[in-house]
Amino acid sequence: FQWSCIIVRMIDVHRLRVFRAVIAEGSIGGASEALGYTASAVSQHVSALQRELGLTLVERNGRGIRPTEAGLTLATGSVRVFDELARVEAMVSDLRNHRSGRLSVAYFASAGDAWMPSIVAQIRDEFPDIRLDLRLIELMTADRESAPDIEICVDDDTPVTRAGYHSVPLLTDEYVAVVPSDSGFGACEEVVLRDLVSLPWIDNDVARGICRANLLKACTAAGFAPDFAVEAHDFRTAIRFVAAGVGLTVVPGLAVRDLPDGVHVVRICDPTPVRQIVLRTRNGVRGVPVADRVMELLVAQANAMVGGADAGLR
């Protein structure tokens, strides 16, 4: 590659391509027919290349020409140059047609668990030359991370406008109660939120984020504050505590996956806590095939859930 770069800097690549055609065809006339040039134009390119390099590349041989030792060495050694150029030209074509490059996607933990594995597998199959830069929102820091191309995030109610992004609601995610199967709620399909006060509660958001705030807001509206007996760091851990019979936990519906034995899921009403999941797409990638495909797959995943709604991407 180093040799290729030196040649590209020193030599007019077009003249070198014409010279290689002369060597390959064995004559000026043969090269002119292969390239669609006049014989005079081919001869001028070869002469200019010789002046440029200060080398004699061809010499007279009767009425024709033959390559010198220097000419043969140059023609042979430049094969790698044109291999590299072909690779670069293919790369440029892929970039121009959005078949290669990088797409960054940020998501929160439960969305990553539920949706991202199948989406990533699909994108890798359909766009094998695209590199997906996956980021967990909970671990991102504003001063270190550049803004992602696509972001799946949680908002309070309606999508918050963000400069440079197009935001659409993706899903209204209703919370459910995960209770021990042998508790008094183990046979229920639905429960009034306030009635859950009879069991110890397991906290599931050590970061005290927006998901926890939405739950506490609903509890306040129902006239009580939950008594958290155990503090877990995430939804999965909290559900394991439920399976052990420690108490109940209330989680968004998206977090209810691969449940252990010994737990039961109950819908909540009066009121039903919810969180709004929003899809934000950077304006610069809208219309790019791989970005549009990721958005399409996310909408399909959301619609497959109970309560999923068409995100109406426009």
RODO-2510 file (C-alpha; in nm, 4 decimals, decimal comma):
residues 314
     n   res          X          Y          Z
     1     f     0,0000     0,0000     0,0000
     2     q     0,2918     0,2370     0,0737
     3     w     0,4316     0,1781    -0,2759
     4     s     0,0857     0,2449    -0,4210
     5     c     0,0528     0,5759    -0,2361
     6     i     0,3971     0,6933    -0,3561
     7     i     0,3076     0,6189    -0,7181
     8     v    -0,0282     0,7970    -0,6914
     9     r     0,1427     1,1089    -0,5553
    10     m     0,4157     1,1139    -0,8265
    11     i     0,2379     0,9977    -1,1389
    12     d    -0,0621     1,1082    -1,3402
    13     v    -0,2821     0,8015    -1,2884
    14     h    -0,4681     0,8471    -1,6149
    15     r    -0,1431     0,8475    -1,8132
    16     l    -0,0287     0,5409    -1,6216
    17     r    -0,3538     0,3628    -1,7112
    18     v    -0,3002     0,4451    -2,0808
    19     f     0,0597     0,3206    -2,0610
    20     r    -0,0506    -0,0078    -1,9042
    21     a    -0,3013    -0,0527    -2,1863
    22     v    -0,0182    -0,0103    -2,4389
    23     i     0,1852    -0,2785    -2,2626
    24     a    -0,1153    -0,5109    -2,2327
    25     e    -0,2163    -0,4716    -2,5976
    26     g     0,1415    -0,4729    -2,7292
    27     s     0,1014    -0,1635    -2,9460
    28     i    -0,0208     0,1969    -2,9607
    29     g    -0,2909     0,0946    -3,2090
    30     g    -0,4172    -0,1877    -2,9894
    31     a    -0,4354     0,0404    -2,6862
    32     s    -0,6190     0,3083    -2,8838
    33     e    -0,8847     0,0568    -2,9899
    34     a    -0,9188    -0,0822    -2,6360
    35     l    -0,9502     0,2641    -2,4805
    36     g    -1,1492     0,4312    -2,7565
    37     y    -0,8790     0,6967    -2,8092
    38     t    -0,6951     0,8004    -3,1221
    39     a    -0,3497     0,6547    -3,1693
    40     s    -0,2094     1,0077    -3,1548
    41     a    -0,3700     1,0686    -2,8115
    42     v    -0,2306     0,7417    -2,6741
    43     s     0,1160     0,8259    -2,8033
    44     q     0,0996     1,1725    -2,6452
    45     h     0,0002     1,0275    -2,3053
    46     v     0,2915     0,7817    -2,3118
    47     s     0,5354     1,0558    -2,4116
    48     a     0,4075     1,2838    -2,1354
    49     l     0,4433     1,0041    -1,8785
    50     q     0,8041     0,9436    -1,9844
    51     r     0,8841     1,3156    -1,9458
    52     e     0,7086     1,3237    -1,6101
    53     l     0,9141     1,0316    -1,4759
    54     g     1,2383     1,1019    -1,6556
    55     l     1,2420     0,7429    -1,7790
    56     t     1,2316     0,5719    -2,1155
    57     l     0,9382     0,3337    -2,0922
    58     v     0,9104     0,2200    -2,4570
    59     e     1,1430     0,2084    -2,7536
    60     r     1,1073     0,1636    -3,1264
    61     n     1,0987    -0,1917    -3,2561
    62     g     1,0733    -0,1783    -3,6324
    63     r     0,7411    -0,0106    -3,7045
    64     g     0,6149    -0,0862    -3,3589
    65     i     0,7326    -0,0377    -3,0017
    66     r     0,8436    -0,2559    -2,7164
    67     p     0,8675    -0,1838    -2,3448
    68     t     1,2025    -0,1173    -2,1851
    69     e     1,3074    -0,2911    -1,8665
    70     a     1,1939     0,0175    -1,6741
    71     g     0,8623     0,0119    -1,8588
    72     l     0,7984    -0,3532    -1,7759
    73     t     0,8886    -0,2958    -1,4108
    74     l     0,6518     0,0021    -1,3880
    75     a     0,3670    -0,1815    -1,5597
    76     t     0,4049    -0,4816    -1,3301
    77     g     0,4539    -0,2808    -1,0119
    78     s     0,1527    -0,0574    -1,0788
    79     v    -0,0933    -0,3486    -1,0639
    80     r    -0,1358    -0,2885    -0,6904
    81     v    -0,2053     0,0799    -0,7550
    82     f    -0,5022     0,0014    -0,9732
    83     d    -0,6240    -0,2684    -0,7362
    84     e    -0,6242    -0,0059    -0,4597
    85     l    -0,7939     0,2490    -0,6840
    86     a    -1,0627    -0,0028    -0,7750
    87     r    -1,1186    -0,0695    -0,4053
    88     v    -1,1434     0,3028    -0,3301
    89     e    -1,3807     0,3612    -0,6214
    90     a    -1,6036     0,0768    -0,4973
    91     m    -1,5949     0,2251    -0,1480
    92     v    -1,6948     0,5680    -0,2810
    93     s    -1,9796     0,4098    -0,4748
    94     d    -2,0990     0,2291    -0,1625
    95     l    -2,0804     0,5487     0,0415
    96     r    -2,2643     0,7450    -0,2251
    97     n    -2,5394     0,4840    -0,2307
    98     h    -2,5356     0,4379     0,1495
    99     r    -2,4296     0,0736     0,1281
   100     s    -2,1404     0,1188     0,3715
   101     g    -2,0385     0,3443     0,6569
   102     r    -2,1539     0,3708     1,0160
   103     l    -2,4871     0,4294     1,1882
   104     s    -2,5075     0,5061     1,5609
   105     v    -2,8130     0,3941     1,7577
   106     a    -2,8742     0,4824     2,1238
   107     y    -3,1331     0,2994     2,3325
   108     f    -3,2321     0,2406     2,6940
   109     a    -3,1791    -0,0976     2,8576
   110     s    -3,5221    -0,2587     2,8276
   111     a    -3,5560    -0,1498     2,4625
   112     g    -3,2147    -0,2964     2,3964
   113     d    -3,3118    -0,6249     2,5592
   114     a    -3,6465    -0,6541     2,3830
   115     w    -3,5834    -0,5086     2,0385
   116     m    -3,2204    -0,4574     1,9441
   117     p    -3,0855    -0,8151     1,9061
   118     s    -3,3259    -0,9079     1,6249
   119     i    -3,2916    -0,5643     1,4617
   120     v    -2,9126    -0,5808     1,4641
   121     a    -2,9219    -0,9316     1,3164
   122     q    -3,1540    -0,8133     1,0380
   123     i    -2,9430    -0,5068     0,9572
   124     r    -2,6218    -0,7111     0,9486
   125     d    -2,7893    -0,9474     0,7028
   126     e    -2,9282    -0,6735     0,4768
   127     f    -2,6417    -0,4208     0,5059
   128     p    -2,3275    -0,6288     0,5727
   129     d    -2,0911    -0,3355     0,5132
   130     i    -2,2655    -0,1035     0,7593
   131     r    -2,1144    -0,0789     1,1054
   132     l    -2,3701    -0,0244     1,3809
   133     d    -2,2434     0,1832     1,6705
   134     l    -2,4694     0,0763     1,9596
   135     r    -2,4921     0,2914     2,2711
   136     l    -2,6735     0,2333     2,5991
   137     i    -2,8339     0,5609     2,7050
   138     e    -2,7880     0,4855     3,0740
   139     l    -2,4106     0,4794     3,0203
   140     m    -2,3844     0,7797     2,7881
   141     t    -2,2399     1,1090     2,9077
   142     a    -2,3151     1,4345     2,7282
   143     d    -1,9550     1,5525     2,7412
   144     r    -1,8103     1,2341     2,5931
   145     e    -2,0625     1,1032     2,3423
   146     s    -2,1432     1,2558     2,0063
   147     a    -2,5122     1,2781     1,9236
   148     p    -2,6423     0,9447     1,7861
   149     d    -2,8067     0,9111     1,4458
   150     i    -3,1081     0,7294     1,5944
   151     e    -3,2220     0,7402     1,9554
   152     i    -3,4899     0,5397     2,1346
   153     c    -3,5695     0,7253     2,4540
   154     v    -3,8359     0,7857     2,7179
   155     d    -4,0184     1,1189     2,7475
   156     d    -4,2720     1,2437     3,0006
   157     d    -4,5769     1,2842     2,7803
   158     t    -4,5264     1,4158     2,4293
   159     p    -4,2017     1,4031     2,2313
   160     v    -3,9627     1,6796     2,3324
   161     t    -3,8368     1,8811     2,0364
   162     r    -3,4641     1,8436     1,9850
   163     a    -3,2767     2,0600     1,7393
   164     g    -3,1581     1,8668     1,4361
   165     y    -3,3842     1,5674     1,5024
   166     h    -3,7231     1,4427     1,3904
   167     s    -3,9176     1,3002     1,6870
   168     v    -4,2193     1,0712     1,6745
   169     p    -4,4019     0,8726     1,9448
   170     l    -4,3128     0,5061     1,9146
   171     l    -4,5068     0,3385     2,1939
   172     t    -4,7157     0,4133     2,5017
   173     d    -4,5715     0,1540     2,7371
   174     e    -4,8121     0,0600     3,0172
   175     y    -4,6706    -0,0509     3,3503
   176     v    -4,7681    -0,3857     3,5030
   177     a    -4,7283    -0,5407     3,8451
   178     v    -4,5054    -0,8453     3,8770
   179     v    -4,6205    -1,0340     4,1883
   180     p    -4,5373    -1,3674     4,3542
   181     s    -4,7578    -1,6392     4,2094
   182     d    -4,8606    -1,7501     4,5577
   183     s    -4,9601    -1,3991     4,6714
   184     g    -5,3148    -1,2681     4,6944
   185     f    -5,2757    -1,1218     4,3453
   186     g    -5,1427    -1,4421     4,1916
   187     a    -5,4731    -1,5249     4,0212
   188     c    -5,5708    -1,1696     3,9199
   189     e    -5,5680    -1,0338     3,5656
   190     e    -5,6071    -0,6718     3,6724
   191     v    -5,5620    -0,4782     3,9935
   192     v    -5,6306    -0,1237     4,1122
   193     l    -5,2984     0,0492     4,1708
   194     r    -5,3791     0,1484     4,5289
   195     d    -5,4546    -0,2131     4,6251
   196     l    -5,0903    -0,3035     4,5673
   197     v    -4,9986    -0,1172     4,8870
   198     s    -5,0711    -0,4367     5,0812
   199     l    -4,7432    -0,6003     4,9664
   200     p    -4,3827    -0,4839     5,0135
   201     w    -4,2501    -0,3063     4,7066
   202     i    -3,9177    -0,3696     4,5333
   203     d    -3,7618    -0,0611     4,3783
   204     n    -3,6083    -0,1174     4,0348
   205     d    -3,4472     0,2094     3,9274
   206     v    -3,1452     0,3044     4,1328
   207     a    -3,0792     0,5947     3,8952
   208     r    -3,4084     0,7562     4,0003
   209     g    -3,4852     0,8216     3,6353
   210     i    -3,7927     0,9203     3,4412
   211     c    -3,9433     0,5694     3,4500
   212     r    -3,9469     0,5714     3,8308
   213     a    -4,0795     0,9279     3,8326
   214     n    -4,3735     0,8240     3,6120
   215     l    -4,4596     0,5440     3,8542
   216     l    -4,4428     0,7675     4,1628
   217     k    -4,6604     1,0246     3,9873
   218     a    -4,9290     0,7600     3,9313
   219     c    -4,9018     0,6438     4,2934
   220     t    -4,9450     1,0020     4,4141
   221     a    -5,2548     1,0349     4,1964
   222     a    -5,3862     0,7155     4,3587
   223     g    -5,3298     0,8645     4,7038
   224     f    -5,0312     0,6723     4,8404
   225     a    -4,6535     0,6456     4,8372
   226     p    -4,5097     0,2952     4,7886
   227     d    -4,3091     0,1477     5,0747
   228     f    -3,9934     0,0150     4,9116
   229     a    -3,8584    -0,2716     5,1184
   230     v    -3,5733    -0,3577     4,8793
   231     e    -3,3793    -0,1491     4,6300
   232     a    -3,2724    -0,3274     4,3106
   233     h    -3,0660    -0,1707     4,0357
   234     d    -3,2724    -0,2781     3,7354
   235     f    -3,5945    -0,4443     3,6242
   236     r    -3,4498    -0,7938     3,5830
   237     t    -3,3001    -0,7991     3,9307
   238     a    -3,6204    -0,6676     4,0854
   239     i    -3,8199    -0,9447     3,9175
   240     r    -3,5805    -1,2025     4,0630
   241     f    -3,6581    -1,0657     4,4085
   242     v    -4,0277    -1,1137     4,3315
   243     a    -3,9615    -1,4760     4,2326
   244     a    -3,7941    -1,5233     4,5709
   245     g    -4,1124    -1,4033     4,7423
   246     v    -3,9696    -1,0765     4,8771
   247     g    -4,2518    -0,8587     4,7423
   248     l    -4,3817    -0,7079     4,4197
   249     t    -4,2369    -0,4727     4,1638
   250     v    -4,4033    -0,2498     3,9059
   251     v    -4,2289    -0,2300     3,5694
   252     p    -4,3044    -0,1092     3,2162
   253     g    -4,4558    -0,3750     2,9916
   254     l    -4,1483    -0,3755     2,7682
   255     a    -3,9429    -0,5070     3,0607
   256     v    -4,1570    -0,8193     3,1060
   257     r    -3,9511    -1,0811     2,9210
   258     d    -3,8164    -1,4268     3,0038
   259     l    -3,9867    -1,4327     3,3420
   260     p    -3,8648    -1,6775     3,6057
   261     d    -4,0923    -1,9317     3,7685
   262     g    -4,2925    -1,8155     4,0662
   263     v    -4,4094    -1,4786     3,9318
   264     h    -4,7356    -1,3533     3,7832
   265     v    -4,7995    -1,0403     3,5745
   266     v    -5,1042    -0,8275     3,6522
   267     r    -5,2400    -0,5308     3,4578
   268     i    -5,2815    -0,2093     3,6592
   269     c    -5,5758     0,0301     3,6445
   270     d    -5,7118     0,3408     3,8165
   271     p    -5,4676     0,4825     3,7182
   272     t    -5,2414     0,2928     3,4813
   273     p    -4,8825     0,4241     3,4986
   274     v    -4,7334     0,4720     3,1515
   275     r    -4,4169     0,5911     2,9874
   276     q    -4,3882     0,7381     2,6393
   277     i    -4,1221     0,5813     2,4200
   278     v    -4,0032     0,8171     2,1499
   279     l    -3,8008     0,7599     1,8349
   280     r    -3,5676     1,0439     1,7386
   281     t    -3,3823     1,0465     1,4072
   282     r    -3,1105     1,2923     1,3119
   283     n    -3,2231     1,4944     1,0112
   284     g    -2,9016     1,4156     0,8270
   285     v    -2,9741     1,0411     0,8080
   286     r    -3,3424     1,0539     0,7211
   287     g    -3,3811     0,9024     0,3759
   288     v    -3,0624     0,6965     0,4107
   289     p    -3,1661     0,3356     0,3393
   290     v    -3,0081     0,1728     0,6461
   291     a    -3,1460     0,4398     0,8818
   292     d    -3,4928     0,4097     0,7295
   293     r    -3,4725     0,0317     0,7670
   294     v    -3,3784     0,0541     1,1353
   295     m    -3,6716     0,2895     1,1927
   296     e    -3,9050     0,0551     1,0046
   297     l    -3,7956    -0,2411     1,2161
   298     l    -3,8382    -0,0435     1,5390
   299     v    -4,1923     0,0547     1,4410
   300     a    -4,2709    -0,3088     1,3592
   301     q    -4,1394    -0,4199     1,6988
   302     a    -4,3464    -0,1555     1,8767
   303     n    -4,6596    -0,2445     1,6828
   304     a    -4,6138    -0,6109     1,7738
   305     m    -4,6540    -0,5269     2,1414
   306     v    -4,9929    -0,4986     2,3043
   307     g    -5,0840    -0,1322     2,2859
   308     g    -4,8324    -0,0644     2,0087
   309     a    -4,9229     0,2232     1,7826
   310     d    -4,8065     0,3236     1,4376
   311     a    -4,5295     0,5775     1,4838
   312     g    -4,6445     0,7510     1,1671
   313     l    -4,2995     0,8205     1,0244
   314     r    -4,3324     1,1027     0,7799
***
